[in-house]
Amino acid sequence: MKRNVLIIGAGGVAQVVAHKCAQNNDVLGALHIASRTKAKCDAVIASVHEKNAMKVPGTFEAHAVDAMDTAAVAALIRKTGAQIVINVGSAFVNMTVLDACIETGAAYIDTAIHEDPAKICEAPPWYANYEWKKRDLCAEKGVTAILGAGFDPGVVNAFARFAIDEYMDEVKSIDIVDINAGSHGKYFATNFDPEINFREFTGTVYYWEDQQWKETSMFASGRDWDLPVVGTCRAYQSGHDEVHSLAANYPNADVRFWMGFGEHYINVFTVLKNLGLLSEQPVKTAEGQEVVPLKVVKAVLPDPASLAPDYTGKTCIGDLVKGTKDGKDVEVFVYNVADHKEAYLEVGSQGISYTAGVPPVAAAMLVATGEWDAKTMKNVEELDPKPFFTILDRIGLPTRVLEGGLGGKDKAWNA
């Protein structure tokens, strides 16, 4: 059994991870959290103690580390005795943290694909540009690495695997739909790191259709989705991490990702982009000072963690999966609904952070007990989804199924 967890990162998602690890420290053992700024880690731990979240008495310590420094991360893993590393830092640090885990033998879990700060939207499949290059080395050294174990990517990958395994002989399409029907009350803000958020939407939208990669542009393809609880919402086809692994594992299926946006967000985003303020390339001011426009925009926008106290409404994220069973067409919608206010009351974070932060803790618990301790690199759809759903049901993100697709019979996944 693997025990002792090191959390990398101290943002909104890390706060959720910290609370959920504390609530399950009887399984996960001693807890540690590290970021470049130790004070942020201290604040996260303080929030855990304010909620009396530790299930049993135990260690929860803060550390400072430069996660871009593999040697420093490896040294911290050895110092803490961590056997599981949950990386919820910036997507820019994935590969250095993964390398530290490979060096030390610790299990690695992340929630998004690695990004190079100097590049936006590389050629698909994105995982092949970075993480998958280490797959053989993980297998050789017996190191467990679970990629994209947030909600999307992560839980939605498991939704697809479950729908296909339980309801289909053959899968034809997987449409992932992410709707945030909540309101944060700010003029304009992003729900997670603005730099990562904007980078996600300024490049080419890649999707998998007719067994090949196809391209469109952001906001060019939209449709209305009538979903449980949140009702009818407009969502647009977007590029996203999980498309790139699902397309590799289910190459005969069309795989698309849809995200909900309001007209106000689209208008502000479009103005910022057209003015060049979302560029990752440095420019010089009239005074000769070099700045990166995207980092300036990030600096003036609200910290996503600050949105939590006033956030209201719900999210609905799910997979509409279509295929055939016994020669007949079938479709299933597998989904979760989360509440922003409930998330804040429990862990002090808004619902987007909550849905991203709970799943990697469930994954860590499965690694700790051995069920997901694969001793190689895996994307979530390559692992058994049922024990994952069982833990998620218990710790805050229950899975439901509409048999017959949207508008079909609603039930718990295991009913």
Backbone torsions as a table, in degrees:
resi	resn	phi	psi	omega
1	MET	NA	127.0	177.2
2	LYS	-85.2	137.4	178.6
3	ARG	-140.1	168.8	179.5
4	ASN	77.6	119.1	-171.9
5	VAL	-120.2	135.9	171.2
6	LEU	-113.0	120.6	176.9
7	ILE	-96.5	126.9	175.6
8	ILE	-101.5	122.6	-178.4
9	GLY	114.3	153.2	-178.6
10	ALA	-141.9	29.2	178.0
11	GLY	-90.0	-160.2	-176.7
12	GLY	-62.6	-41.1	178.9
13	VAL	-68.8	-40.1	178.8
14	ALA	-61.6	-34.5	178.3
15	GLN	-62.7	-41.9	177.1
16	VAL	-63.5	-45.6	179.0
17	VAL	-57.7	-44.1	-178.6
18	ALA	-61.8	-45.8	-179.9
19	HIS	-63.7	-42.5	-177.2
20	LYS	-72.2	-35.2	173.9
21	CYS	-63.3	-42.0	179.5
22	ALA	-62.8	-40.9	179.8
23	GLN	-66.4	-16.0	-178.1
24	ASN	-127.8	31.1	-177.0
25	ASN	-73.4	-9.0	172.7
26	ASP	-67.2	-26.3	176.1
27	VAL	-94.0	-39.1	-168.9
28	LEU	-92.5	-15.8	175.1
29	GLY	80.4	-150.1	-178.2
30	ALA	-65.5	141.7	-175.8
31	LEU	-117.9	143.2	177.9
32	HIS	-140.6	147.1	177.2
33	ILE	-136.2	138.0	-174.7
34	ALA	-140.4	141.5	170.7
35	SER	-152.0	178.8	179.8
36	ARG	-61.3	-34.9	-178.1
37	THR	-109.6	107.9	-175.7
38	LYS	-62.1	-32.7	-178.6
39	ALA	-58.5	-34.2	177.6
40	LYS	-66.3	-37.7	177.5
41	CYS	-67.4	-40.4	177.1
42	ASP	-59.5	-40.1	-179.4
43	ALA	-66.1	-38.5	177.6
44	VAL	-63.6	-46.6	179.3
45	ILE	-62.6	-38.7	177.7
46	ALA	-61.0	-38.9	179.3
47	SER	-66.4	-33.4	176.2
48	VAL	-63.9	-46.1	-178.1
49	HIS	-69.9	-32.2	177.1
50	GLU	-61.7	-33.3	179.7
51	LYS	-90.5	1.6	-175.6
52	ASN	49.9	47.1	-170.7
53	ALA	-80.5	-18.5	-177.5
54	MET	-65.7	121.7	-178.2
55	LYS	-68.2	-42.3	175.6
56	VAL	-130.5	155.8	177.5
57	PRO	-56.9	138.3	-179.0
58	GLY	-177.4	-179.1	-177.1
59	THR	-82.3	137.9	165.5
60	PHE	-145.9	105.0	-172.5
61	GLU	-119.1	149.3	179.2
62	ALA	-103.1	147.9	-179.4
63	HIS	-144.0	155.0	171.1
64	ALA	-101.8	134.3	177.0
65	VAL	-155.0	145.5	170.6
66	ASP	-90.7	104.0	-174.1
67	ALA	-70.5	-8.2	173.6
68	MET	-81.7	-4.9	-177.0
69	ASP	-107.4	101.9	-176.9
70	THR	-57.8	-43.2	-178.4
71	ALA	-62.8	-38.6	-179.5
72	ALA	-68.5	-40.5	178.8
73	VAL	-66.8	-42.3	178.8
74	ALA	-61.7	-40.7	178.9
75	ALA	-63.4	-38.8	179.7
76	LEU	-69.4	-38.6	176.2
77	ILE	-58.7	-44.9	180.0
78	ARG	-66.4	-42.0	-178.0
79	LYS	-62.3	-42.0	-176.3
80	THR	-84.5	-17.0	-174.8
81	GLY	72.0	20.2	-178.3
82	ALA	-65.5	132.5	175.4
83	GLN	-105.6	-9.9	176.7
84	ILE	-134.4	129.2	176.6
85	VAL	-114.2	122.5	174.8
86	ILE	-103.5	109.7	-176.2
87	ASN	-94.8	103.2	174.0
88	VAL	-121.9	31.4	171.1
89	GLY	-81.3	-168.9	176.9
90	SER	-59.3	148.2	176.8
91	ALA	-62.9	-12.1	178.5
92	PHE	-71.5	-17.4	-173.9
93	VAL	-102.5	1.7	-175.0
94	ASN	-51.6	-50.3	-170.4
95	MET	-71.7	-34.6	178.3
96	THR	-69.8	-38.3	178.5
97	VAL	-70.2	-41.4	176.8
98	LEU	-59.8	-43.8	179.1
99	ASP	-61.3	-37.5	178.3
100	ALA	-65.8	-36.8	177.9
101	CYS	-68.4	-41.1	177.9
102	ILE	-62.9	-39.1	-179.3
103	GLU	-66.3	-37.4	-173.2
104	THR	-99.1	-14.4	-178.0
105	GLY	87.8	2.6	178.7
106	ALA	-72.0	146.9	174.3
107	ALA	-70.5	143.6	-176.1
108	TYR	-118.4	133.1	176.1
109	ILE	-134.4	130.8	173.9
110	ASP	-130.7	-177.7	-176.0
111	THR	-128.4	3.7	-178.6
112	ALA	-160.7	161.4	177.9
113	ILE	-71.4	145.5	175.4
114	HIS	-60.4	145.2	173.3
115	GLU	-127.8	143.4	172.1
116	ASP	-90.6	122.8	-177.5
117	PRO	-55.7	-25.4	-176.8
118	ALA	-89.0	-2.9	-176.1
119	LYS	-129.1	148.9	175.0
120	ILE	-128.6	130.9	171.3
121	CYS	56.6	70.7	178.7
122	GLU	-75.0	174.9	-177.0
123	ALA	-65.8	143.4	178.8
124	PRO	-78.8	160.9	-5.6
125	PRO	-77.6	133.6	-170.4
126	TRP	-60.0	-37.8	-179.1
127	TYR	-59.9	-30.4	-178.1
128	ALA	-69.1	-19.0	-179.7
129	ASN	-74.7	-23.4	-174.9
130	TYR	-139.6	-81.3	-169.7
131	GLU	-57.1	-47.5	-175.4
132	TRP	-62.9	-18.6	176.1
133	LYS	-66.5	-18.9	179.7
134	LYS	-99.5	4.8	-173.5
135	ARG	-63.2	-46.6	-179.2
136	ASP	-64.5	-36.8	179.7
137	LEU	-67.3	-39.2	176.2
138	CYS	-60.5	-44.2	179.8
139	ALA	-64.3	-41.9	-179.5
140	GLU	-61.4	-39.8	-176.6
141	LYS	-94.9	-1.4	179.3
142	GLY	68.3	31.6	-178.2
143	VAL	-96.2	125.6	176.2
144	THR	-78.3	126.6	175.1
145	ALA	-134.2	114.0	-179.8
146	ILE	-107.0	115.9	-173.1
147	LEU	-93.8	140.4	172.6
148	GLY	60.3	53.1	-176.1
149	ALA	-101.6	35.4	171.6
150	GLY	-88.8	-139.3	174.4
151	PHE	-94.0	-58.6	172.1
152	ASP	-133.6	103.7	7.2
153	PRO	-77.7	160.7	175.0
154	GLY	132.4	-94.8	-178.4
155	VAL	-59.6	-38.3	-179.5
156	VAL	-65.7	-29.8	174.1
157	ASN	-64.5	-43.3	177.6
158	ALA	-65.9	-37.2	175.3
159	PHE	-56.5	-45.8	-178.8
160	ALA	-62.6	-47.7	179.9
161	ARG	-59.0	-44.5	-179.0
162	PHE	-62.5	-47.7	-178.5
163	ALA	-60.6	-41.7	-178.5
164	ILE	-69.1	-46.8	-177.8
165	ASP	-65.2	-40.2	-171.8
166	GLU	-87.3	-26.7	-168.6
167	TYR	-123.5	-7.4	-168.5
168	MET	-136.1	147.9	166.4
169	ASP	-88.2	-33.0	-178.6
170	GLU	-143.7	135.8	177.6
171	VAL	-98.7	138.8	-179.9
172	LYS	-109.4	-35.8	-178.9
173	SER	-155.6	149.7	176.0
174	ILE	-130.8	112.9	176.5
175	ASP	-113.3	114.8	180.0
176	ILE	-94.3	127.5	-176.0
177	VAL	-122.4	124.5	-177.7
178	ASP	-121.4	109.9	-179.2
179	ILE	-119.8	123.8	170.1
180	ASN	-106.0	103.3	-179.9
181	ALA	-94.5	21.5	180.0
182	GLY	-91.4	173.1	178.4
183	SER	-136.3	129.7	179.8
184	HIS	-99.4	-7.8	174.7
185	GLY	80.0	0.0	178.9
186	LYS	-91.5	157.5	177.1
187	TYR	-60.4	-45.0	178.0
188	PHE	-158.4	133.8	178.3
189	ALA	-161.4	161.0	173.5
190	THR	-110.5	153.2	-174.0
191	ASN	-82.5	-14.9	172.9
192	PHE	-144.5	-179.7	-174.0
193	ASP	-33.7	113.3	-177.0
194	PRO	-56.1	-36.4	-178.9
195	GLU	-62.8	-46.4	178.6
196	ILE	-68.2	-41.0	-179.4
197	ASN	-58.0	-50.7	-176.7
198	PHE	-70.2	-37.6	178.2
199	ARG	-59.3	-33.1	-178.3
200	GLU	-64.3	-28.0	-171.2
201	PHE	-113.1	4.3	-178.8
202	THR	-99.6	-8.1	-178.6
203	GLY	-100.7	-167.5	177.6
204	THR	-69.1	140.5	173.4
205	VAL	-89.4	110.6	177.7
206	TYR	-97.9	137.0	173.5
207	TYR	-143.1	162.4	-174.7
208	TRP	-108.6	119.1	-177.2
209	GLU	-151.1	139.8	-178.7
210	ASP	55.9	36.8	177.0
211	GLN	60.1	34.8	176.3
212	GLN	-155.2	157.8	176.5
213	TRP	-76.6	134.9	175.6
214	LYS	-125.5	163.1	-174.5
215	GLU	-129.7	146.0	168.1
216	THR	-146.0	-176.4	178.6
217	SER	-113.6	159.0	-176.9
218	MET	-60.6	135.1	179.4
219	PHE	69.7	9.9	178.6
220	ALA	-82.2	-26.1	-176.2
221	SER	-127.5	109.8	-179.8
222	GLY	-133.0	156.7	176.2
223	ARG	-155.1	159.8	177.1
224	ASP	-89.1	136.1	178.8
225	TRP	-119.9	127.9	177.2
226	ASP	-97.4	102.2	-169.9
227	LEU	-112.0	160.3	176.9
228	PRO	-59.8	142.1	173.0
229	VAL	69.3	-52.9	-174.7
230	VAL	-84.3	-13.4	177.5
231	GLY	78.9	-154.4	-175.8
232	THR	-83.7	124.3	-178.0
233	CYS	-136.2	146.8	177.6
234	ARG	-85.0	129.3	177.1
235	ALA	-131.4	150.5	-176.2
236	TYR	-119.4	144.4	179.1
237	GLN	-67.1	128.0	-175.3
238	SER	-131.4	156.3	170.8
239	GLY	-76.8	141.3	-179.9
240	HIS	-159.4	158.2	-170.9
241	ASP	-55.9	-49.9	-169.5
242	GLU	-64.7	-24.4	177.1
243	VAL	-57.3	-34.5	-171.2
244	HIS	-77.0	-28.3	175.1
245	SER	-90.4	-38.5	178.8
246	LEU	-62.2	-36.1	178.3
247	ALA	-65.2	-32.7	178.5
248	ALA	-75.0	-36.9	-176.9
249	ASN	-86.6	-22.9	177.2
250	TYR	-131.4	66.2	-171.4
251	PRO	-65.9	-18.5	179.6
252	ASN	-85.6	-7.4	-179.5
253	ALA	-98.3	145.1	168.2
254	ASP	-74.9	135.5	-177.6
255	VAL	-129.3	120.6	-178.2
256	ARG	-135.7	154.8	178.0
257	PHE	-124.0	134.2	-178.2
258	TRP	-125.7	132.1	178.7
259	MET	-126.1	139.2	-179.2
260	GLY	-78.8	135.8	175.8
261	PHE	-140.3	140.2	172.0
262	GLY	-86.1	163.4	-178.8
263	GLU	-62.2	-35.6	-179.3
264	HIS	-63.5	-44.9	178.4
265	TYR	-59.4	-46.2	-177.4
266	ILE	-61.5	-41.8	-178.5
267	ASN	-65.2	-46.3	-179.9
268	VAL	-65.6	-44.8	177.9
269	PHE	-56.0	-45.4	-177.1
270	THR	-63.8	-41.5	178.1
271	VAL	-63.8	-47.2	179.3
272	LEU	-58.5	-44.2	-178.8
273	LYS	-65.9	-45.0	-177.4
274	ASN	-66.3	-27.3	177.3
275	LEU	-81.9	-7.0	-179.0
276	GLY	84.4	11.6	-175.7
277	LEU	-82.1	-5.0	177.0
278	LEU	-104.1	12.0	179.4
279	SER	-75.4	141.2	176.1
280	GLU	-90.8	-1.4	-178.2
281	GLN	-91.0	134.2	-177.0
282	PRO	-66.4	148.4	174.3
283	VAL	-131.0	162.8	177.4
284	LYS	-107.9	135.7	175.2
285	THR	-76.6	172.0	178.6
286	ALA	-60.8	-25.6	179.3
287	GLU	-86.1	1.1	177.7
288	GLY	88.9	5.9	-179.9
289	GLN	-84.0	131.6	179.3
290	GLU	-88.8	129.3	179.0
291	VAL	-136.9	156.4	173.1
292	VAL	-103.5	115.4	-175.1
293	PRO	-51.7	-43.3	-177.6
294	LEU	-62.1	-37.5	179.5
295	LYS	-71.2	-30.5	176.0
296	VAL	-66.9	-45.2	177.6
297	VAL	-59.7	-43.5	177.8
298	LYS	-57.9	-40.6	-175.5
299	ALA	-67.7	-28.9	-176.1
300	VAL	-95.1	-12.9	178.9
301	LEU	-82.9	157.6	177.9
302	PRO	-60.7	142.7	171.2
303	ASP	-62.1	126.9	-179.6
304	PRO	-52.5	-33.2	179.7
305	ALA	-65.3	-26.5	-177.7
306	SER	-74.4	-11.7	-178.3
307	LEU	-76.4	-21.7	-167.6
308	ALA	-57.4	-45.4	-173.2
309	PRO	-59.7	-32.6	-174.4
310	ASP	-106.1	6.0	-177.2
311	TYR	-74.9	132.9	176.0
312	THR	-129.8	163.7	177.5
313	GLY	98.7	-171.3	-172.2
314	LYS	-133.3	163.5	171.5
315	THR	-113.4	153.1	170.1
316	CYS	-137.1	120.1	-179.9
317	ILE	-129.6	130.6	-178.8
318	GLY	-163.8	176.4	-180.0
319	ASP	-118.3	126.1	168.2
320	LEU	-95.9	110.1	-174.6
321	VAL	-113.6	128.7	-179.2
322	LYS	-120.4	144.6	179.4
323	GLY	-170.3	-155.3	179.3
324	THR	-131.4	149.1	174.8
325	LYS	-138.7	122.4	-177.7
326	ASP	53.3	38.6	176.1
327	GLY	80.9	1.5	-178.8
328	LYS	-112.2	146.8	178.2
329	ASP	-68.9	136.5	175.9
330	VAL	-136.2	154.2	172.3
331	GLU	-146.8	148.0	-175.4
332	VAL	-140.3	140.1	172.4
333	PHE	-114.5	115.9	179.4
334	VAL	-107.3	129.2	-168.3
335	TYR	-154.9	171.6	173.0
336	ASN	-138.5	146.3	171.7
337	VAL	-118.4	130.9	178.4
338	ALA	-124.8	154.2	-175.6
339	ASP	-116.2	126.2	-177.6
340	HIS	-61.5	-46.7	-176.5
341	LYS	-65.3	-41.1	178.1
342	GLU	-62.2	-39.8	178.3
343	ALA	-62.0	-42.9	-179.4
344	TYR	-65.0	-43.1	-179.4
345	LEU	-64.0	-32.9	-177.8
346	GLU	-81.5	-48.1	-171.4
347	VAL	-128.0	1.6	178.0
348	GLY	79.1	17.1	-178.9
349	SER	-126.5	160.5	176.2
350	GLN	-81.1	169.9	-170.5
351	GLY	-64.3	-29.8	179.5
352	ILE	-67.1	-44.4	176.3
353	SER	-63.8	-38.2	-178.4
354	TYR	-62.6	-48.1	-178.9
355	THR	-66.1	-29.0	178.1
356	ALA	-79.5	-30.7	-171.8
357	GLY	-92.1	-26.5	-179.9
358	VAL	-68.6	-45.0	-175.0
359	PRO	-60.2	-41.2	179.4
360	PRO	-64.3	-24.8	175.6
361	VAL	-72.0	-41.0	174.6
362	ALA	-60.0	-41.3	177.9
363	ALA	-62.9	-42.1	179.2
364	ALA	-62.5	-38.5	178.6
365	MET	-65.0	-37.1	178.0
366	LEU	-71.1	-32.9	173.2
367	VAL	-67.5	-42.6	-178.2
368	ALA	-60.4	-39.9	-178.0
369	THR	-85.1	-9.5	177.4
370	GLY	100.5	-14.8	-175.4
371	GLU	-66.1	-33.5	177.2
372	TRP	-114.5	16.9	179.2
373	ASP	-81.8	76.2	-167.7
374	ALA	-73.4	-20.3	-178.6
375	LYS	59.4	28.9	173.3
376	THR	-160.5	-175.7	179.7
377	MET	-92.3	133.7	-179.7
378	LYS	-139.5	142.6	161.5
379	ASN	-87.0	158.7	-168.6
380	VAL	-60.9	-35.5	-178.8
381	GLU	-69.0	-9.3	177.2
382	GLU	-89.4	2.8	-179.0
383	LEU	-118.5	155.8	-178.1
384	ASP	-62.8	119.8	-176.4
385	PRO	-77.4	-21.7	-171.0
386	LYS	-64.4	-47.8	176.0
387	PRO	-63.4	-30.2	176.0
388	PHE	-63.1	-50.5	178.8
389	PHE	-61.7	-38.2	-179.0
390	THR	-59.7	-45.2	178.7
391	ILE	-70.1	-43.0	179.6
392	LEU	-59.2	-41.4	176.1
393	ASP	-55.0	-42.0	-173.8
394	ARG	-76.6	-33.3	-172.4
395	ILE	-105.1	9.7	167.9
396	GLY	132.4	-6.3	-178.5
397	LEU	-130.3	77.9	-178.2
398	PRO	-69.6	143.7	-179.7
399	THR	-98.5	134.5	177.1
400	ARG	-127.3	162.7	-175.4
401	VAL	-134.4	134.0	167.9
402	LEU	-103.3	102.5	177.9
403	GLU	-74.5	127.0	-173.2
404	GLY	97.2	4.1	177.9
405	GLY	85.2	-166.0	-178.7
406	LEU	-59.1	128.7	-175.2
407	GLY	89.1	-0.8	-178.6
408	GLY	-84.0	-170.3	-179.1
409	LYS	-71.4	127.9	-176.2
410	ASP	-95.5	134.6	-179.5
411	LYS	-156.7	160.6	169.3
412	ALA	-67.6	151.5	-174.0
413	TRP	-60.3	-30.6	-176.2
414	ASN	-107.3	15.4	-179.1
415	ALA	-72.8	NA	NA
